[in-house]
């Protein structure tokens, strides 16, 4: 019985010892947890303080940025130099970008920068006032000059009206002279020449007897027309309105009233105002002419100067 009691006593002692160790461990754990909470609370307070400081600096920089933009716009409007402010704005934007990495040490530096920015803005207020005064003087001078310019513009408008009227009259006169100088192809006839060289007249011809056409007309006298070389363009239109042409034998194109027209043949004539006779020939190039009525048109120097017709049967 004494031995069993001794064993029970030993187990009881060990149990209390283990319980004491557990209590001690819990106390140590509680201490570390409490200490960690205290450290985290301190860190949170530091982070909060730094965040508030950064936000305060950012707010000030944003305010300075807005004011700086306003100063740049106003000085530009007044005609002043803004190069230094533009450079300052670029530096400000860089400072704002770098702010997110600011430490407690650099926060103090930012406060110094903010004071420098504010000093520059205050200096620019004085510059703006001077520019406004100068602009006021310039405005007064400009008003006086504007009145003088208005008078000059009125005189210039009157002169322009006179010049315009003169130009219109001059164009009308030029147009009349050009029309008056236009040549006239008179007494236009069309003769047919066979392959054997026999020439027929009368205006009606058989297709098989036509190898070439001779268009003849007289240039009416015109004292206004300049006596020099004139290009005469002949157009022969078949019964369907198509122009007879063969580029290989001298056909081509010319411009009439802004349009490009095909001509059948052309002739250069030295106009001498003598009522001279002009011949223009056209060879059909081996292509037989269809039956029907053909039209003849003659052009020179931008005018249609004559017309006629013949019949193929």
KEPA-20444 format. One record per residue (C-alpha): residue in one letter; residue number from 0; x, y, z. Coordinates in steps of 0.1 Angstrom, whole numbers, always signed. Each point is the difference from the previous one (the first is absolute). Layout:
% KEPA-20444
SITE  resn  resi     xx     yy     zz
SITE     A   NUM      X      Y      Z
...
//
This chain:
% KEPA-20444
SITE  resn  resi     xx     yy     zz
SITE     X     0     +0     +0     +0
SITE     X     1    +29    +24     +7
SITE     X     2    +14     -7    -34
SITE     X     3    -32     +8    -18
SITE     X     4     -5    +31    +19
SITE     X     5    +35    +11     -9
SITE     X     6     -7     -6    -37
SITE     X     7    -31    +20     +2
SITE     X     8    +19    +28    +17
SITE     X     9    +26     +0    -28
SITE     X    10    -26     +1    -27
SITE     X    11    -17    +29    +17
SITE     X    12    +32    +19     +3
SITE     X    13     +7     -5    -37
SITE     X    14    -35    +12     -9
SITE     X    15     +5    +32    +19
SITE     X    16    +34     +5    -16
SITE     X    17    -15     -4    -35
SITE     X    18    -28    +23     +9
SITE     X    19    +25    +26    +12
SITE     X    20    +20     -3    -32
SITE     X    21    -32     +5    -21
SITE     X    22    -10    +31    +20
SITE     X    23    +35    +14     -4
SITE     X    24     -1     -7    -38
SITE     X    25    -34    +18     -2
SITE     X    26    +14    +29    +18
SITE     X    27    +29     +3    -24
SITE     X    28    -23     -3    -30
SITE     X    29    -23    +26    +14
SITE     X    30    +30    +23     +5
SITE     X    31    +12     -4    -36
SITE     X    32    -35     +5    -14
SITE     X    33     -4    +31    +20
SITE     X    34    +34    +13    -10
SITE     X    35     -7     -7    -37
SITE     X    36    -33    +19     +2
SITE     X    37    +18    +29    +16
SITE     X    38    +26     +0    -28
SITE     X    39    -27     -3    -27
SITE     X    40    -20    +29    +16
SITE     X    41    +31    +21     -1
SITE     X    42     +7     -9    -36
SITE     X    43    -36     +8    -10
SITE     X    44     +3    +34    +18
SITE     X    45    +32     +7    -19
SITE     X    46    -15    -10    -34
SITE     X    47    -32    +20     +7
SITE     X    48    +21    +31     +9
SITE     X    49    +21     -5    -31
SITE     X    50    -30     -5    -22
SITE     X    51    -17    +32    +13
SITE     X    52    +32    +19     -5
SITE     X    53     +3    -13    -36
SITE     X    54    -36     +8     -7
SITE     X    55     +5    +35    +14
SITE     X    56    +31     +6    -22
SITE     X    57    -19    -14    -31
SITE     X    58    -29    +23     +7
SITE     X    59    +23    +30     +1
SITE     X    60    +18    -11    -31
SITE     X    61    -33     -4    -19
SITE     X    62    -11    +34    +11
SITE     X    63    +33    +15    -11
SITE     X    64     -3    -18    -34
SITE     X    65    -35    +15     -6
SITE     X    66    +13    +35    +10
SITE     X    67    +30     -5    -22
SITE     X    68    -21     -9    -31
SITE     X    69    -21    +31     +6
SITE     X    70    +31    +22     +2
SITE     X    71    +14    -15    -32
SITE     X    72    -33     +6    -19
SITE     X    73     -3    +36    +12
SITE     X    74    +36     +9     -7
SITE     X    75     -3    -15    -35
SITE     X    76    -32    +20     -6
SITE     X    77    +18    +32    +11
SITE     X    78    +29     -8    -24
SITE     X    79    +26     -8    +27
SITE     X    80    +27    -27     +1
SITE     X    81    -11    -33    +16
SITE     X    82    +31    -21     -6
SITE     X    83    +11     +0    +36
SITE     X    84    -35     -8    +12
SITE     X    85     -3    -29    -25
SITE     X    86    +33    -14    +13
SITE     X    87    -12     +5    +36
SITE     X    88    -32    -19     -9
SITE     X    89    +20    -29    -13
SITE     X    90    +20     -2    +32
SITE     X    91    -32     +2    +20
SITE     X    92    -15    -29    -19
SITE     X    93    +32    -20     +7
SITE     X    94     -2     +8    +37
SITE     X    95    -36    -12     +1
SITE     X    96     +9    -33    -17
SITE     X    97    +29     -6    +24
SITE     X    98    -21     +8    +31
SITE     X    99    -12    -35     +3
SITE     X   100    +35    -11    +10
SITE     X   101     +5    +29    +25
SITE     X   102    +14     -8    +34
SITE     X   103     -1    +20    +32
SITE     X   104    +33    +17    -11
SITE     X   105    -12     +8    -35
SITE     X   106    -33    +13    +13
SITE     X   107    +18    +29    +16
SITE     X   108    +17     +6    -33
SITE     X   109    -34     +1    -17
SITE     X   110    -11    +26    +24
SITE     X   111    +30    +22    -10
SITE     X   112     -9     -5    -36
SITE     X   113    -36    +10     +6
SITE     X   114    +12    +32    +16
SITE     X   115    +23     +7    -30
SITE     X   116    -30     -6    -24
SITE     X   117    -21    +24    +20
SITE     X   118    +27    +26     -1
SITE     X   119     +2     -2    -38
SITE     X   120    -38     +2     -4
SITE     X   121     +0    +32    +22
SITE     X   122    +28    +15    -22
SITE     X   123    -20     -8    -31
SITE     X   124    -30    +20    +14
SITE     X   125    +22    +31     -1
SITE     X   126    +10     -8    -36
SITE     X   127    -36     -5    -10
SITE     X   128    -10    +34    +14
SITE     X   129    +28    +17    -20
SITE     X   130    -11    -18    -32
SITE     X   131    -36    +11     +6
SITE     X   132    +12    +36     +3
SITE     X   133    +20     -2    -31
SITE     X   134    -29    -17    -18
SITE     X   135    -22    +29    +10
SITE     X   136    +23    +25    -15
SITE     X   137     +4    -21    -32
SITE     X   138    -38     -3     -2
SITE     X   139     -4    +37     +0
SITE     X   140    +25     +3    -27
SITE     X   141    -16    -28    -20
SITE     X   142    -34    +18     +2
SITE     X   143    +15    +31    -15
SITE     X   144    +18    -21    -27
SITE     X   145    -32    -20     -6
SITE     X   146    -19    +32     -7
SITE     X   147    +27    +10    -25
SITE     X   148     +0    -35    -15
SITE     X   149    -38     +2     -4
SITE     X   150     +3    +32    -19
SITE     X   151    +27    -16    -22
SITE     X   152    -21    -31     -6
SITE     X   153    -30    +22    -10
SITE     X   154    +22    +17    -26
SITE     X   155    +15    -33    -11
SITE     X   156    -35    -15     -4
SITE     X   157    -10    +30    -22
SITE     X   158    +32     -5    -20
SITE     X   159     -7    -38     -3
SITE     X   160    -35     +8    -12
SITE     X   161    +14    +23    -26
SITE     X   162    +25    -26    -11
SITE     X   163    -27    -27     -1
SITE     X   164    -22    +22    -21
SITE     X   165    +29     +7    -23
SITE     X   166     +9    -37     -2
SITE     X   167    -36     -8    -10
SITE     X   168     -1    +27    -26
SITE     X   169    +35    -10    -13
SITE     X   170    -11    -37     -2
SITE     X   171    -32    +10    -18
SITE     X   172    +21    +21    -25
SITE     X   173    +25    -29     -4
SITE     X   174    -28    -24     -7
SITE     X   175    -15    +24    -25
SITE     X   176    +33     +4    -17
SITE     X   177     +6    -38     -1
SITE     X   178    -35     -5    -15
SITE     X   179     +6    +27    -25
SITE     X   180    +33    -15    -10
SITE     X   181    -15    -34     -6
SITE     X   182     +5    -12    -36
SITE     X   183    -29    -10    -23
SITE     X   184     +1    -29    -24
SITE     X   185    -22    +11    -29
SITE     X   186    -13    -18    -31
SITE     X   187     +9    -34    +13
SITE     X   188     -1    -29    -26
SITE     X   189     +9    -37     +1
SITE     X   190    +13    -17    -31
SITE     X   191     +7    -37     -4
SITE     X   192    +33    -13    -16
SITE     X   193     +2    -35    -14
SITE     X   194    +29    -23     +2
SITE     X   195     +9    +10    -35
SITE     X   196     +1    +37     +9
SITE     X   197    -32    +10    -16
SITE     X   198    -18    +27    +20
SITE     X   199    -38     +2     +2
SITE     X   200    -21    +29    +15
SITE     X   201    -36     +5     +8
SITE     X   202     -2    -14    +36
SITE     X   203    -14    -34     -9
SITE     X   204    +24    -29     -7
SITE     X   205     +1    -37     -4
SITE     X   206    +20    -18    +28
SITE     X   207    +21    -20    -25
SITE     X   208    +11    +32    -17
SITE     X   209    +13    +17    +32
SITE     X   210    +37     -6     +8
SITE     X   211     +6    +35    +14
SITE     X   212    -20    +31    +10
SITE     X   213    +10    +36     -8
SITE     X   214    -17    +25    +23
SITE     X   215     +4    +36    -14
SITE     X   216    -11    +33    +15
SITE     X   217    +10    +36     +0
SITE     X   218    +12    +19    +31
SITE     X   219    -21    +31     +4
SITE     X   220    +18    +33     +3
SITE     X   221     +4    +11    +37
SITE     X   222    +20    +31     +8
SITE     X   223     +0     -9    +38
SITE     X   224    +15    -34     -5
SITE     X   225    +38     -3     +4
SITE     X   226    +18     -8    -33
SITE     X   227    +20    -31     +9
SITE     X   228     -1    -38     -3
SITE     X   229    -33    -16     +9
SITE     X   230     -7    -36     +8
SITE     X   231    -32    -12    -19
SITE     X   232    -16    -32    +14
SITE     X   233    -24    -20    -22
SITE     X   234    -25    -23    +14
SITE     X   235    -20    -24    -22
SITE     X   236    -30    -17    +17
SITE     X   237    -17    -30    -15
SITE     X   238    -38     -5     +0
SITE     X   239     +2    -15    +35
SITE     X   240    +20    +30    +14
SITE     X   241    +33    -18     +2
SITE     X   242    +31    +19    -10
SITE     X   243    +20    -14    -30
SITE     X   244    +36     -2    +11
SITE     X   245    +32    -19     -6
SITE     X   246    +28     +8    +23
SITE     X   247    +25    -16    -24
SITE     X   248     -9    +26    -27
SITE     X   249     -1    +32    +21
SITE     X   250    -31     -1    +22
SITE     X   251     +3    +11    +36
SITE     X   252    -17    +20    +27
SITE     X   253     -4    +36    +12
SITE     X   254    -17    +18    +29
SITE     X   255    -32    +19     -6
SITE     X   256    -19    +17    +28
SITE     X   257    +17    -22    +26
SITE     X   258     -7    -33    -19
SITE     X   259    +24    -21    -20
SITE     X   260    -13     -5    -36
SITE     X   261    +13    -24    -27
SITE     X   262     +8    +16    -33
SITE     X   263     +1    -17    -34
SITE     X   264    +28    +22    -15
SITE     X   265    +16    +33     +6
SITE     X   266    +18    +27    -20
SITE     X   267    +23    +29    +10
SITE     X   268    -10    +32    -19
SITE     X   269    +18    +34     -1
SITE     X   270    -29    +24     +3
SITE     X   271     +5    +32    -20
SITE     X   272    -35    +15     +1
SITE     X   273     -4     -3    -38
SITE     X   274    -30    -23     -2
SITE     X   275    +24    -28     -8
SITE     X   276    -11    -35    -10
SITE     X   277     +8    -30    +22
SITE     X   278     +1    -37     -8
SITE     X   279     +0    -28    +26
SITE     X   280     +2    -36    -12
SITE     X   281    -11    -32    +17
SITE     X   282     +8    -35    -12
SITE     X   283    -24    -28    +10
SITE     X   284    +30    -25     +4
SITE     X   285    -17    -28    -20
SITE     X   286    -31     -1    +22
SITE     X   287    -32     +5    -21
SITE     X   288    -24    +27    +11
SITE     X   289    -35    -11    +10
SITE     X   290    -30    +16    -18
SITE     X   291    -17    +30    +16
SITE     X   292     +6    +37     +7
SITE     X   293    +34    +11    +14
SITE     X   294     +6    +32    +19
SITE     X   295    +31    +22     -3
SITE     X   296    +13    +23    +28
SITE     X   297    +30    +23     +0
SITE     X   298    +17    +14    +31
SITE     X   299    +27    +25     +7
SITE     X   300    +13    +19    +30
SITE     X   301    -27    -13    +23
SITE     X   302    -29     +8    -23
SITE     X   303    -21    -20    -24
SITE     X   304     +5    +21    -31
SITE     X   305    -21    -19    -26
SITE     X   306    -20    -31     -9
SITE     X   307    -15    -19    -29
SITE     X   308    -12    -33    -12
SITE     X   309     +1    -26    -28
SITE     X   310    -18    -33     -8
SITE     X   311    +13    -34     -8
SITE     X   312    -24    -23    -20
//
